[in-house]
Amino acid sequence: MTASNPALNPSKATVLVVDDEPDIRESLELVLGDAGYRVECAQNGTEGIEKMENRAYDLVLLDLMMPDRSGMEVLEQVRAHDRETPIFMITAYGSVEAAVNALKLGANDYFSKPWDNEKLLIEIDRMIARRRLEYENTHLRRAFRQRYSFPNIIGKSDRMVRTLDLVGQVASSRSTILITGETGTGKELIAKAIHANSPRADQMFVAVNSGSLPPDLLESTLFGHVRGAFTSAIQSKKGYFEVADKGTIFFDEIGTIGAETQIKLLRVIQEKEFTPLGSTDPIKVDVRILAATNADLHQLVKDGRFREDLYYRLNVINVALPALRDRKEDIPPLVDHFFTFYCHENDKFLDASGHSVLHFQPEALQVLMEHTWPGNVRELENVVERAVVLATDPSVPIDVLPDSLLAANGIRLHRGEGAPLPADASLFEICNDFERRVIMERLEQCGWSQTDAAESLHVPLSTLNQKIKRLDIKIRKKGES
């Protein structure tokens, strides 16, 4: 017996009614059907068990007193294999003792005949909604673990392999970890991987963008507040630390937090407790802290802008992420990964197995390999996403790359036919210019027959056509000068 996936709305939820009285079954079937539920009925306990063994239900209404076997027996047998399906007991005998025994055996609620239909529907709606939320949370946590498992982090270079080895070693510990690296190197991705591969994986992962919030709002966000703590505090609110209890909290750009917040954060790390704004009662929490920065925290300490004691509390273990320019062998697999991801998002250029068929032409890939990537993996991801959106052919040409990236590498693609090379031409432009002149000369010799020219140059016709398009060569008709 297994629990079903909770319904997204009543019309998709199925309720099983197990009762030996035909009038009761008919009444419940009518009430629940009018409310939008699908209803199945069993006329005794044995049939009810058989139905629950053959399929899953979103909720079961189970009569306590039946001739073949009691509802208590059915409940006990079901709960031996299924602890999740909500079960409401119904009976004509409103005994407190029976209710307590049913709850002890795992019933979720108890209704006496005759019941209030409106109240019954409210409780059924509430229970199924709660089960749906629990299911969604479980599903999201499972998806989180799968997405941020180590095999899904792209990196085959020696530096990245060593970094991931360290991440694998520290993930299962309780230690505070400081993740350092330039903007766009994937610090949050590594933080999520640490959480997903830790004993806290089933608990909350809460990310805090420290630099995007003013100091007073950051403190309220982190530690919560009680009603009346400040003018707009019309009700109490939990802070991120309380929400993340038993889980992980991740501070992005930790170097930007103010002095007062630094003191309170240090207290949480040392004492494992904090006090919400406006309160005098401390709250104990068990939260693992991960922090990231692209700044030099040690220099900030020297400059008096970051507490030295907090720095050492955060920097128990340092995971330093290499810049993309220092692991360029990871660029091709990263490109393939982002191609597949964004081809799925745009529903284009996918093969039967769900992988992208897009690839950069050699000239374009060479530019990617030679670029210094100041924005690191995030910049590369943006370039690939752009390529997916603009691609009209599986072979992506160089002119799909952003002008800013080409300019940064000294590349000007369009100068106009016959325009001379500029004095500051790059090697790429010089090679392109030479290739363009060779192809045009061969086309002229072959009477502008692309098929003959391709054969003469010993290249496939498709390759020659791609080069003609990339080099902006205007094909002339036979006899044109």
Secondary structure in CASP SS format (residue, H / E / C, confidence):
PFRMAT SS
TARGET T0000
AUTHOR 0000-0000-0000
METHOD secondary structure of the structure
MODEL  1
M C 1.00
T C 1.00
A C 1.00
S C 1.00
N C 1.00
P C 1.00
A C 1.00
L C 1.00
N C 1.00
P H 1.00
S H 1.00
K H 1.00
A C 1.00
T E 1.00
V E 1.00
L E 1.00
V E 1.00
V E 1.00
D C 1.00
D C 1.00
E C 1.00
P H 1.00
D H 1.00
I H 1.00
R H 1.00
E H 1.00
S H 1.00
L H 1.00
E H 1.00
L H 1.00
V H 1.00
L H 1.00
G H 1.00
D H 1.00
A C 1.00
G C 1.00
Y C 1.00
R E 1.00
V E 1.00
E E 1.00
C E 1.00
A E 1.00
Q C 1.00
N C 1.00
G H 1.00
T H 1.00
E H 1.00
G H 1.00
I H 1.00
E H 1.00
K H 1.00
M H 1.00
E H 1.00
N H 1.00
R C 1.00
A C 1.00
Y C 1.00
D C 1.00
L E 1.00
V E 1.00
L E 1.00
L E 1.00
D E 1.00
L C 1.00
M C 1.00
M C 1.00
P C 1.00
D C 1.00
R C 1.00
S C 1.00
G H 1.00
M H 1.00
E H 1.00
V H 1.00
L H 1.00
E H 1.00
Q H 1.00
V H 1.00
R H 1.00
A C 1.00
H C 1.00
D C 1.00
R C 1.00
E C 1.00
T C 1.00
P C 1.00
I E 1.00
F E 1.00
M E 1.00
I E 1.00
T E 1.00
A C 1.00
Y C 1.00
G C 1.00
S C 1.00
V H 1.00
E H 1.00
A H 1.00
A H 1.00
V H 1.00
N H 1.00
A H 1.00
L H 1.00
K H 1.00
L C 1.00
G C 1.00
A C 1.00
N C 1.00
D E 1.00
Y E 1.00
F E 1.00
S E 1.00
K C 1.00
P C 1.00
W C 1.00
D C 1.00
N H 1.00
E H 1.00
K H 1.00
L H 1.00
L H 1.00
I H 1.00
E H 1.00
I H 1.00
D H 1.00
R H 1.00
M H 1.00
I H 1.00
A H 1.00
R H 1.00
R H 1.00
R H 1.00
L H 1.00
E H 1.00
Y H 1.00
E H 1.00
N H 1.00
T H 1.00
H H 1.00
L H 1.00
R H 1.00
R H 1.00
A H 1.00
F H 1.00
R H 1.00
Q H 1.00
R H 1.00
Y C 1.00
S C 1.00
F H 1.00
P H 1.00
N H 1.00
I C 1.00
I C 1.00
G C 1.00
K C 1.00
S C 1.00
D H 1.00
R H 1.00
M H 1.00
V H 1.00
R H 1.00
T H 1.00
L H 1.00
D H 1.00
L H 1.00
V H 1.00
G H 1.00
Q H 1.00
V H 1.00
A C 1.00
S C 1.00
S C 1.00
R C 1.00
S C 1.00
T C 1.00
I E 1.00
L E 1.00
I E 1.00
T E 1.00
G C 1.00
E C 1.00
T C 1.00
G C 1.00
T C 1.00
G C 1.00
K H 1.00
E H 1.00
L H 1.00
I H 1.00
A H 1.00
K H 1.00
A H 1.00
I H 1.00
H H 1.00
A H 1.00
N C 1.00
S C 1.00
P C 1.00
R C 1.00
A C 1.00
D C 1.00
Q C 1.00
M C 1.00
F E 1.00
V E 1.00
A E 1.00
V E 1.00
N E 1.00
S H 1.00
G H 1.00
S H 1.00
L C 1.00
P C 1.00
P H 1.00
D H 1.00
L H 1.00
L H 1.00
E H 1.00
S H 1.00
T H 1.00
L H 1.00
F H 1.00
G C 1.00
H E 1.00
V C 1.00
R C 1.00
G C 1.00
A C 1.00
F C 1.00
T C 1.00
S C 1.00
A C 1.00
I C 1.00
Q C 1.00
S C 1.00
K E 1.00
K C 1.00
G C 1.00
Y H 1.00
F H 1.00
E H 1.00
V H 1.00
A C 1.00
D C 1.00
K C 1.00
G C 1.00
T E 1.00
I E 1.00
F E 1.00
F E 1.00
D E 1.00
E C 1.00
I H 1.00
G H 1.00
T H 1.00
I C 1.00
G C 1.00
A H 1.00
E H 1.00
T H 1.00
Q H 1.00
I H 1.00
K H 1.00
L H 1.00
L H 1.00
R H 1.00
V H 1.00
I H 1.00
Q H 1.00
E H 1.00
K C 1.00
E E 1.00
F E 1.00
T C 1.00
P C 1.00
L E 1.00
G C 1.00
S C 1.00
T C 1.00
D C 1.00
P C 1.00
I E 1.00
K E 1.00
V C 1.00
D C 1.00
V C 1.00
R E 1.00
I E 1.00
L E 1.00
A E 1.00
A E 1.00
T E 1.00
N C 1.00
A C 1.00
D C 1.00
L H 1.00
H H 1.00
Q H 1.00
L H 1.00
V H 1.00
K H 1.00
D C 1.00
G C 1.00
R C 1.00
F C 1.00
R C 1.00
E H 1.00
D H 1.00
L H 1.00
Y H 1.00
Y H 1.00
R H 1.00
L H 1.00
N C 1.00
V C 1.00
I E 1.00
N E 1.00
V E 1.00
A E 1.00
L C 1.00
P C 1.00
A C 1.00
L H 1.00
R H 1.00
D H 1.00
R C 1.00
K H 1.00
E H 1.00
D H 1.00
I H 1.00
P H 1.00
P H 1.00
L H 1.00
V H 1.00
D H 1.00
H H 1.00
F H 1.00
F H 1.00
T H 1.00
F H 1.00
Y H 1.00
C H 1.00
H H 1.00
E H 1.00
N H 1.00
D C 1.00
K C 1.00
F C 1.00
L E 1.00
D C 1.00
A C 1.00
S C 1.00
G C 1.00
H C 1.00
S E 1.00
V C 1.00
L C 1.00
H E 1.00
F E 1.00
Q C 1.00
P H 1.00
E H 1.00
A H 1.00
L H 1.00
Q H 1.00
V H 1.00
L H 1.00
M H 1.00
E H 1.00
H C 1.00
T C 1.00
W C 1.00
P C 1.00
G C 1.00
N H 1.00
V H 1.00
R H 1.00
E H 1.00
L H 1.00
E H 1.00
N H 1.00
V H 1.00
V H 1.00
E H 1.00
R H 1.00
A H 1.00
V H 1.00
V H 1.00
L H 1.00
A C 1.00
T C 1.00
D C 1.00
P C 1.00
S E 1.00
V E 1.00
P C 1.00
I H 1.00
D H 1.00
V H 1.00
L C 1.00
P C 1.00
D H 1.00
S H 1.00
L H 1.00
L H 1.00
A H 1.00
A H 1.00
N C 1.00
G C 1.00
I C 1.00
R C 1.00
L C 1.00
H C 1.00
R C 1.00
G C 1.00
E C 1.00
G C 1.00
A C 1.00
P C 1.00
L C 1.00
P C 1.00
A C 1.00
D C 1.00
A C 1.00
S C 1.00
L H 1.00
F H 1.00
E H 1.00
I H 1.00
C H 1.00
N H 1.00
D H 1.00
F H 1.00
E H 1.00
R H 1.00
R H 1.00
V H 1.00
I H 1.00
M H 1.00
E H 1.00
R H 1.00
L H 1.00
E H 1.00
Q H 1.00
C C 1.00
G C 1.00
W C 1.00
S C 1.00
Q H 1.00
T H 1.00
D H 1.00
A H 1.00
A H 1.00
E H 1.00
S H 1.00
L H 1.00
H C 1.00
V C 1.00
P C 1.00
L H 1.00
S H 1.00
T H 1.00
L H 1.00
N H 1.00
Q H 1.00
K H 1.00
I H 1.00
K H 1.00
R H 1.00
L C 1.00
D C 1.00
I C 1.00
K C 1.00
I C 1.00
R C 1.00
K C 1.00
K C 1.00
G C 1.00
E C 1.00
S C 1.00
END
